[in-house]
Amino acid sequence: MLPILAALTSLEIAMGLVLSSFQSTLFYYPSLLILVPVIIGTAGSLGSTLSARLSTAFHLGLLEFRYDNHHLIGNILSTIALSITIFPLIGIATWAIATWAFEPILSPFQILSITTLSGLLISIFTVIVALVTTYGSYRLKLDPDDVVIPIVTNLSDVFGIFVFLAIVLLLL
């Protein structure tokens, strides 16, 4: 796992450098600055939760990589449903905090659009990465508890920031 963790750490550092290049945009729109740690944390949480559920189902013998496996489909749908539920709430809370702390430049609709669209794309990416890494660990006869969660969490964090910044550039 050491080479994989070293590569993931390098990727996280690179994404930090990309994030710092958007510093002026984030300072101009302080509402977005509030969202950065929340997006990173929520993306990682979605990834680790799905990975843990898939790993548990795998250990219990309930997980089969088929389109009609209800444990697999249920976990995928619950991750996407959680994302569709939590990211708009994050947007509303961000706007409320921004309104309380300072006069926000972004409207509630803009913040809600950014968080909801980012969350949906992050959840789809998280599902794909979790499935690929869980299946890969299964095929390589590795313990998914040791392999899947670190990979999915790190990649979800990195992709979460990438998507967030792309959506910000697209919508603003």
Secondary structure, 3 states (H helix, E strand, C coil): CHHHHHHHHHHHHHHHHHHHHCHHHHHHCHHHHHHHHHHHHHHHHHHHHHHHHHHHHHHCCCCCCCCCCHHHHHHHHHHHHHHHHHHHHHHHHHHHHHHHHCCCCCCHHHHHHHHHHHHHHHHHHHHHHHHHHHHHHHHCCCCHHHHHHHHHHHHHHHHHHHHHHHHHHHHC
